[in-house]
Amino acid sequence: MRVLIKNALASSEAQEAITIKGWVRTRRDNKAFSFLEMNDGSCLASMQCIADVGIPGSEELSKMTTGAAVAITGKLVASQGKGQQWEIHATSIELIGGAPEDYPLQKKRHSPEFLRSISHLRPRANLYGAVFRMRSRLARAVHRFFEEKDFTYVHTPIITASDCEGAGEMFRVTSLDASSDKPQSYANDFFDKATYLTVSGQLEGEAFATALSNVYTFGPTFRAENSNTTRHACEFWMIEPEMAFCDLVEDMDLAEEFVKYLVNDTLKNHEGDLDIFNNFVDKDLVNRLEFVASKPFQRVSYTEAVEILQACGKDFEYPVTWGVNLQSEHERFLTEEHFKCPTTVYDYPKDVKPFYMRINEDNKTVAAMDLLVPGIGEIVGGAQREERLDILQANMKQHGLSEEEYWWYLDLRKYGSCPHAGFGMGFERMLMFVTGMKNIRDVIPFSRTPGSCEF
């Protein structure tokens, strides 16, 4: 029976017979034997195997080049070399799938740009294997956090007729003939109306929160935003909790606790993968994560944040004035230079925020918040939702939204309305934060960006 390399390396004792299967990282030959470094993706570390000339299968050793798939059976014994406790002395070896000389991952280090061009192979590179194992562990931690908090996991639709953000940057879903040059009516479309890939599961999450109290969604979202920055992708994953009988302060409390939980989980359960990020991506990564895990977050109102930015004397690319959205450079200044810690900014101007956010008593700001972290900027965005029917209707009118299209959303305010709040966390941005990776394209298995959808 096959044993994963991660489990073989964690063995508490030697074994007379063990079988591993994986891919050759390197092979070094001697007259009487060969050293094979094997990895199966279950962990960052590889297993060293010694195959003597003459054992069954050794006649094909010359074909077991970097990238080849190989099965090795042998004895698990104490390693004579440095760096690992165990090695395998092979009693038989089998070539399962060869890798010719044009295998692209011959070298140990490749540029991120090159590896993005071969996204189907880059998980085999040590760094990216670590990224995607970290992604899996972080996803488990997300579910564990909400399960421990008694949240209900809700699957919200990917195809929607509602524009949550009101920005119009949505991919249309249609069955109409795209090649036709004749006018076509939505009445002839599959859903009998305009439909899109969702930018958020929030509105549907609110429906369930007003029935089940505490819910969360975790799934893919899409945005047709023509942006090629290192923080934006057209397809990305969002974590979106919604809580009934919850205000903005409680919303911020949960968001900050959530970020700390994920950082702590990364520090405790990285299974060695954090080492490669700290050694080769960001040498200050572990120190920064430990700082975030142990220190309280700073909170500042949007108005105070603007005053800080205006008084700092820094020449920003985008000038700071009250009433405009903060840019990434502003967010990073607050977290990296001014407060030197994660910072939650709250009470944003109502004119730059969506229709569903609760208007504050000053009638100028809304009960919104953004949680900012060093190196990334915004990682969480949330708000208390507008639960007052008449004010929500006025907001929708101001934003040019049809009450007929959002009739079901208005129903939530007609029948048993209550204060409620929630937030969205970009899963990839959180993954960038805990790995130190600088480009969102490098933490998504197959990235979707403007002009790029090859795989």
N, C-alpha and C positions, 0 to 999 in steps of 0.2 A: 504494500500500500504506500502511495506517495506521501511524503512528509514535507510540509512547507519549510523552507529554509529558516524562516523566522522561528519556528518551533524547534527545529534541529539545533539552532544556535542557543536556544534557551534550555536545552536538555540538561537535566541534573546529573546524568551519568552517561558513560560510554555505552555504545550499542553495537551488537555483533552484526546486525544487518539493518540497513536503512536505505531507502530509495528517495532521491530527490529528482525533480524535473524542472528545468529552467532554461535560461539562455546564457551562452558563453559571453563573459565580459572580456577575458583575455585568456590566452593559452601560451605557455612557455614550455619548450621541449628540451629534453635531455636525451642522451643515448638510450637510457634504460627506462625512462618514465616521462610523463608530461604533467605539468601543473595546469589545472583549469580553475579559473575563478568563475563561479556560477552565481547567477541571481535569478530569482523567480518573481520579483516584484512585491513579495509579501513584507519586505523590510528594506531599509537602506543598505544594510550589510550584505556582503556576498559570502559564499561558502567556498573555501579552498578545497580542491579535490586533487588527489594524486592518483594517476592512472598508469600502472606499469605496462610496458610493452609486453604483449602476449596474452593479456586478459581478454575475454570475449568482447568483441566490438572494437578493440584497439587498432585494428587494421584501417579503421575509418577516422582515426585521430586527426589526420591531416586535413580532413574536411570539417572538423569542428572548430571553425573560425569564429571570430567575434560576430555575435548575432545569431549563431546557429542554436536550434533547439535540441537539447540533449537530455537523456535520462541516465542517471548514475546510481548504481547500487554498490554498497560497500560497508565498511566498518566506520562508525563514528568514534574517533579517538581524539585524545588530547592533542592540541596543535603544538607543533614544535616551533612555529614562527610567532611573531608578535602580532597583536591586534585582534585576535579572536581566540576563544577557548577551545573550539573544536575544529576538526577537519575530517574529511572523508578519505579513506584509503579504498579506492574502487576495486571491486571484484568483477564488475562487468560494466560496460558503457555502451550506450546506444545513440546513434545519430537519428533524431526524429525529423528535423527539418534543417536543411543547410542554408547558409547565407553567403551568396557570392561576393566577389571583391567590391562590387558597387554598393554594398550595404552602407547607408549614409552615416551611420554612427560609429565609424572606426575610431575617431579621436575621442578623448575623454571630455574635452570642453568644446562646445559649439556656441555660437552667438544665439541669443533669443530670437533674432530676426530669422535666422536660418531654420531654427527648430519650429517656428510658427509655420513655415512653408511645408513642413512634414509633420503636421499635427497627429497623423495616424501612427507615427513612430516615436514621437518625442516622449511619451510616457516611459519608454525604455531607458531614457537618460536619467541618471541618478537624481538630479535636481527636480525634474518634473515628476518622476515617480513619487518623490517626497511630497511635492505640491498636491498631487491628487490623492495620496493617502491622507494627508492633512485635511483635504476637503471632505473626505468621507468621515473622518473622526469629528470634524467640526459640525457636520450635519447631524451626526448622532447626538452631539452635545446640545444642539438646538432643541431637538425633540425631548431630550432628557430634562432640560430646564423647564420647558412648559408642562411636561408631564408631572414634574415635582410640584408645580404651581397649580395643578388641577385645571389646566386649560384643555379644551377640546380641539382636536385637529380637524380643520374643515378644508375640503377640496373645493376651491372656488373655480369658476369657469375660465378657460383659456380664450374661448371665443365669446365676445361680449358686444352689446349694442351701446354700452355706456362708456363715456370718456371721463374717467375718474379725475384726471388732472386738468381737463379743460384746455389743454395745450394743442390738441389736434395732431400731435406727432404719433400717429397710430398706423399700423399696417392693416390694410383693408383685407377682409376675407370675402371672397366672392366666387360664385360658380358661373358668372356671366362670361361670355366669349371675349377675351381680351383683344383678340385680333379684329373684331368687328369695328367698322368705322361708322356704324349707325348708332344713334342715341339709344341707350338702354335704360330701362326703368328698374328701380329697386324692387318693384312689384314682381318682376320676373326673376329676381335673384332667389337663391336657395332659402334664405330666412325671411324673405319678403320685406327686408329693410336693410339699411347699411349696418354691417357688422365688421368687427376688428379683432386683432389679437390684443389681449388685455395689457394695459400698462400697470395694473394693480388689481389685487383682489379685495381692496379695502371696502368698497361699497357693499359687496356681497357679504364680506366679513361682518359689517355692521348689522346686517339682517340677522345673522346667527348670534351675534353678541347680545342683541336685544331679545333673544330667546334662551340662550344657553349661558349667559353671563360672560364667561371668559373663553375666547376662542383664538386660534391663530391659523394662518395659512403659511405655506412654505412651498413655493413652486416657481416655474418660469414665467417671466413677464417680458414684454417687448416694447421697444420704443423706436419709431422711425425718425430718430434725431441724427442729422447729418453732422456728426461730431467724431473727430478722430483723436480725441485726447486719450491720455493713458488711463483715464478713469471711466470712460464711457464705452458701452457695447450696446448693440441693438437687441440682443437676447441676453437676459441675465436673470438671476434668481433673487426673489424677495422673501423676507420673513416679515409677516404682518400680523401682530396681535391686536385684538380689539377687546376692550373691557367695558362692560356696562357698569353704571354707578361709579364712574371714575372721572377725576378731573385732571387738569394739566400737571399739577404737582405729582400726583400719583403716577401719571404717565411717565414723567421724567425719572421718578424713582425706579420704575420697572426697567426703563431703557438703560439706565446706568448700571443697575444690578445685572442685567442681561450681558452687557459688554464685559463687565468684570468676571462673570461666570465663564464666558467663553475664553477669555484670556487665561484665567486660572486653569481651566480644563486643558488648554493647549500646553501650559507649562508642566502640568502633571502627567499628561497622557500622550506625549508626542512620539513615544517609542523610538527615540533617536533621530527622528526626521528634523527636529528643530536645530540640531547641530549643523546640518549642511547649510541652512539658511543663515545661521549666526556666523559661520565660518566664511561663506562665499558670497552671500547676498548683502547682509547688513550686520557688521560686527558689533553693533550696539543693540541688536534686536532683543536679546534676552533681558538685558538691563532695562530696556524701555517697557517690555511686557511686565516685568516684575514691578516696576514703578507704577504702572497703570493698575495692576492687581492690588497694590497695597495702599495707594493714596486715594483720598476723596476727590471727586470731580469738582471742577469749578462751575458755578452758574452765574450767568450775566444776562441782563436783558439786551435785546437788540439795540435799544437806544444807548445803553451804556457801552456796548461793543463798538458802535459807530463813533462815539466820543473818544474811546481809546484809540481807535484806528486813525482818527483825524488828528489826534494830538501826538502820535508816535514819531512823526517826522519822516516816516518812510515814504519813498516815492513809488506808489503802487501803479501797476499798469492800468488798473481800473480805478478811477477816483471814487472815494467813499463819500456818499451823501445819504442823509436819512431818506428812506423810501425806496432804495434800490436793494436788490438781493446781494448778499455777500458772495464774493467770488472765492475760488479756492485759495488764492494768495492771501486774502483777508483771513479766511478760516485758519490757515496754517500759521499765520503770524500770531493769532490769538493763542493757539495751542503750543506752538514751538518756541515763540520768543517772549510773549507777554506773560501768560499764565504758566507756561511750561508744563502743562498737564491737559488731559481731556477736558473739554469745556462744553457745557450745554447753554446754547443761546435761546432765549424764549421771548415771546410777545413781539412777533414780527408785524410789519405794516400790512394791513388787510389787503391793500391793492396789489401786492405781489404774491398773494397766496390764493389757493383754490377756494371755491364757493362753499365747501362743506365745513370750513374751520369756524369755530365759535368766536363771534365778535366780542371784544372786551368792552367794558363800560366806557372807556375813553372814545369809543367809536372810530378809533384810528388804527388800532392793532387787533390782532387775533391771538387766541390762546394756542400758539404754535411753538414748536421747539425743534432745534437741530442739535444733535450731539456730534461734536467735532473731535477728531483724534489726531495726534501728531503724525505727519507723513502722508496723510490721506485727505484730511479735511472732513467734510460731512460723511458720517457713516450711518446715522439714524436720523430720520425726519418724521415728526409726528405732530399730533394736535389733539386738543379736545374738540369733539365734533359739535356742530350747531344742532342742538336738540329742540330749539324753538321753531315751530312750524312757520309762523309769519315771517320771522327774520330769515329763515332758510329760503323761503319763497322770494323774498326781496333780494337776497344774495344771488340766487339763480337768475333772476331778471337782469341784475346788473352785469352778470357774466354772459348774458345772451343764451341761456340754457332753457330748453323747453320743459315746462312742467309735465306735459303729456309724456315725454320720453322718460322722465324720472318719477312717474306716478308711484311706482312701488317704493322708491326711496323716500318720498314724501309720506307714504303710509306709515313708515316707521316712526314719524313724528306725530301722526294722528292717533295711533293706537298704542297707548302705554309708553309714551316717550319718556326718556330718562337721560341724565347726563352720561356721556360715554366718551371714551378716548382710545387712541391707539397710535401705533407708529409703524414705520417700515424700515427695515435694515437691509441694505444691499449685501447679500451674502458674499459676493466676490470682493467687495470693498473690505469686509471684515477679514476675509481670507488674505487679502493683500496686507492688511495690518499685522496679522499674526505670523506671516511668513517673510515680510519685508520685501516681497516682490513689488516692482514699481509699475508694472503694466497689467491692466485687467485682462488683456489677451493671454497672459501667462498663468492665469489661475482658473480659466475656463477650458474644459477639454477641447472643444471646437468653437473658437470664437466667431461671432457674427458682428462685423463692423461694416461701415459703408464701403461698398465695392468689393467685399470679401465674404464669399460663402461657398468655398470650394468643396468642403467635405460634407 
